Amino acid sequence: MTSVVKVRAAKEKKMKLSQKIAELRKSHNWSQEELAYRLGVTRQSVGKWESDAALPELDKVVQMADIFGVTTCLLYTSDAAD
């Protein structure tokens, strides 16, 4: 299953941004450290995003969308509004 398909399926399950980041990272078989390196942030930052302790800056969301091959809308769409 591709990253886009996984996240679309995840949206149907009402996943938060933090869960989407973790799912996409895992679908690429990357550690938090690997994603952090690609984004120019610390592993702790990625950990905070995935645990809902913090939100990534918009520029990092744009970078993640590019890296994972998805749209920023797919990452940031509020499932709670559905």
PyRosetta script that sets phi, psi and omega in degrees:
from pyrosetta import init, pose_from_sequence

init()
pose = pose_from_sequence("MTSVVKVRAAKEKKMKLSQKIAELRKSHNWSQEELAYRLGVTRQSVGKWESDAALPELDKVVQMADIFGVTTCLLYTSDAAD")
pose.set_psi(1, 133.7)
pose.set_omega(1, -179.5)
pose.set_phi(2, -76.4)
pose.set_psi(2, 166.0)
pose.set_omega(2, -179.7)
pose.set_phi(3, -58.4)
pose.set_psi(3, -43.6)
pose.set_omega(3, -178.2)
pose.set_phi(4, -63.6)
pose.set_psi(4, -43.9)
pose.set_omega(4, 179.8)
pose.set_phi(5, -63.5)
pose.set_psi(5, -42.0)
pose.set_omega(5, 179.6)
pose.set_phi(6, -62.2)
pose.set_psi(6, -42.6)
pose.set_omega(6, -178.7)
pose.set_phi(7, -71.7)
pose.set_psi(7, -36.4)
pose.set_omega(7, 176.8)
pose.set_phi(8, -64.1)
pose.set_psi(8, -41.6)
pose.set_omega(8, 176.3)
pose.set_phi(9, -63.9)
pose.set_psi(9, -38.2)
pose.set_omega(9, 179.3)
pose.set_phi(10, -64.6)
pose.set_psi(10, -36.5)
pose.set_omega(10, 179.7)
pose.set_phi(11, -60.8)
pose.set_psi(11, -38.5)
pose.set_omega(11, 177.7)
pose.set_phi(12, -62.8)
pose.set_psi(12, -24.2)
pose.set_omega(12, 178.4)
pose.set_phi(13, -91.8)
pose.set_psi(13, 6.2)
pose.set_omega(13, 178.3)
pose.set_phi(14, 62.9)
pose.set_psi(14, 51.5)
pose.set_omega(14, 180.0)
pose.set_phi(15, -81.6)
pose.set_psi(15, 145.8)
pose.set_omega(15, 175.2)
pose.set_phi(16, -81.8)
pose.set_psi(16, 167.7)
pose.set_omega(16, 176.9)
pose.set_phi(17, -55.4)
pose.set_psi(17, -43.0)
pose.set_omega(17, -178.9)
pose.set_phi(18, -58.8)
pose.set_psi(18, -41.6)
pose.set_omega(18, 179.8)
pose.set_phi(19, -70.4)
pose.set_psi(19, -35.7)
pose.set_omega(19, 178.7)
pose.set_phi(20, -65.7)
pose.set_psi(20, -42.2)
pose.set_omega(20, 178.5)
pose.set_phi(21, -60.8)
pose.set_psi(21, -47.5)
pose.set_omega(21, -179.3)
pose.set_phi(22, -62.2)
pose.set_psi(22, -43.6)
pose.set_omega(22, -178.9)
pose.set_phi(23, -63.2)
pose.set_psi(23, -45.0)
pose.set_omega(23, 179.6)
pose.set_phi(24, -65.5)
pose.set_psi(24, -42.0)
pose.set_omega(24, 178.7)
pose.set_phi(25, -60.3)
pose.set_psi(25, -47.0)
pose.set_omega(25, -179.3)
pose.set_phi(26, -65.9)
pose.set_psi(26, -34.1)
pose.set_omega(26, 179.6)
pose.set_phi(27, -66.2)
pose.set_psi(27, -20.8)
pose.set_omega(27, 175.7)
pose.set_phi(28, -95.8)
pose.set_psi(28, 3.5)
pose.set_omega(28, -178.4)
pose.set_phi(29, 57.0)
pose.set_psi(29, 40.1)
pose.set_omega(29, 178.8)
pose.set_phi(30, -105.4)
pose.set_psi(30, 145.2)
pose.set_omega(30, 171.3)
pose.set_phi(31, -79.8)
pose.set_psi(31, 168.0)
pose.set_omega(31, 173.7)
pose.set_phi(32, -59.7)
pose.set_psi(32, -36.7)
pose.set_omega(32, 179.6)
pose.set_phi(33, -63.2)
pose.set_psi(33, -40.8)
pose.set_omega(33, 179.9)
pose.set_phi(34, -65.2)
pose.set_psi(34, -45.8)
pose.set_omega(34, 178.5)
pose.set_phi(35, -62.9)
pose.set_psi(35, -42.6)
pose.set_omega(35, 179.1)
pose.set_phi(36, -58.3)
pose.set_psi(36, -44.4)
pose.set_omega(36, 178.9)
pose.set_phi(37, -59.4)
pose.set_psi(37, -45.1)
pose.set_omega(37, -178.6)
pose.set_phi(38, -65.4)
pose.set_psi(38, -28.1)
pose.set_omega(38, -179.0)
pose.set_phi(39, -95.9)
pose.set_psi(39, -9.7)
pose.set_omega(39, -178.5)
pose.set_phi(40, 73.8)
pose.set_psi(40, 34.0)
pose.set_omega(40, 177.8)
pose.set_phi(41, -127.6)
pose.set_psi(41, 178.6)
pose.set_omega(41, 178.3)
pose.set_phi(42, -86.4)
pose.set_psi(42, 159.1)
pose.set_omega(42, 175.1)
pose.set_phi(43, -60.3)
pose.set_psi(43, -35.2)
pose.set_omega(43, 179.5)
pose.set_phi(44, -63.1)
pose.set_psi(44, -35.2)
pose.set_omega(44, 177.1)
pose.set_phi(45, -62.3)
pose.set_psi(45, -47.9)
pose.set_omega(45, 179.0)
pose.set_phi(46, -61.2)
pose.set_psi(46, -41.9)
pose.set_omega(46, 177.8)
pose.set_phi(47, -60.0)
pose.set_psi(47, -40.7)
pose.set_omega(47, 178.7)
pose.set_phi(48, -67.1)
pose.set_psi(48, -39.0)
pose.set_omega(48, 177.7)
pose.set_phi(49, -63.0)
pose.set_psi(49, -43.5)
pose.set_omega(49, -176.6)
pose.set_phi(50, -73.4)
pose.set_psi(50, -19.4)
pose.set_omega(50, 179.9)
pose.set_phi(51, -102.6)
pose.set_psi(51, 7.6)
pose.set_omega(51, -179.6)
pose.set_phi(52, 66.6)
pose.set_psi(52, 19.3)
pose.set_omega(52, 177.8)
pose.set_phi(53, -82.4)
pose.set_psi(53, -19.4)
pose.set_omega(53, 179.7)
pose.set_phi(54, -157.0)
pose.set_psi(54, 161.0)
pose.set_omega(54, 175.2)
pose.set_phi(55, -109.9)
pose.set_psi(55, 143.2)
pose.set_omega(55, 177.1)
pose.set_phi(56, -70.8)
pose.set_psi(56, 150.9)
pose.set_omega(56, 173.7)
pose.set_phi(57, -64.5)
pose.set_psi(57, 155.0)
pose.set_omega(57, -177.1)
pose.set_phi(58, -57.3)
pose.set_psi(58, -39.0)
pose.set_omega(58, -179.7)
pose.set_phi(59, -63.7)
pose.set_psi(59, -31.0)
pose.set_omega(59, 178.0)
pose.set_phi(60, -74.4)
pose.set_psi(60, -33.9)
pose.set_omega(60, 175.8)
pose.set_phi(61, -64.5)
pose.set_psi(61, -41.7)
pose.set_omega(61, 177.5)
pose.set_phi(62, -62.4)
pose.set_psi(62, -44.3)
pose.set_omega(62, 177.4)
pose.set_phi(63, -61.0)
pose.set_psi(63, -44.2)
pose.set_omega(63, 179.7)
pose.set_phi(64, -62.0)
pose.set_psi(64, -41.9)
pose.set_omega(64, 178.5)
pose.set_phi(65, -58.9)
pose.set_psi(65, -44.1)
pose.set_omega(65, 178.3)
pose.set_phi(66, -64.0)
pose.set_psi(66, -46.2)
pose.set_omega(66, -178.2)
pose.set_phi(67, -62.3)
pose.set_psi(67, -42.9)
pose.set_omega(67, -176.0)
pose.set_phi(68, -87.4)
pose.set_psi(68, -9.9)
pose.set_omega(68, 179.5)
pose.set_phi(69, 73.2)
pose.set_psi(69, 35.9)
pose.set_omega(69, 177.2)
pose.set_phi(70, -126.8)
pose.set_psi(70, 173.3)
pose.set_omega(70, 177.6)
pose.set_phi(71, -90.2)
pose.set_psi(71, 157.8)
pose.set_omega(71, 175.3)
pose.set_phi(72, -65.3)
pose.set_psi(72, -32.5)
pose.set_omega(72, 177.1)
pose.set_phi(73, -59.7)
pose.set_psi(73, -43.0)
pose.set_omega(73, -179.8)
pose.set_phi(74, -61.9)
pose.set_psi(74, -37.3)
pose.set_omega(74, 178.9)
pose.set_phi(75, -75.3)
pose.set_psi(75, -43.4)
pose.set_omega(75, -169.7)
pose.set_phi(76, -95.4)
pose.set_psi(76, -9.2)
pose.set_omega(76, -178.1)
pose.set_phi(77, -57.6)
pose.set_psi(77, 129.0)
pose.set_omega(77, -179.9)
pose.set_phi(78, -78.0)
pose.set_psi(78, 111.9)
pose.set_omega(78, 179.3)
pose.set_phi(79, -71.4)
pose.set_psi(79, -21.8)
pose.set_omega(79, -179.0)
pose.set_phi(80, -66.4)
pose.set_psi(80, -23.4)
pose.set_omega(80, -178.4)
pose.set_phi(81, -79.6)
pose.set_psi(81, -12.4)
pose.set_omega(81, -177.7)
pose.set_phi(82, -68.7)
pose.dump_pdb("model.pdb")
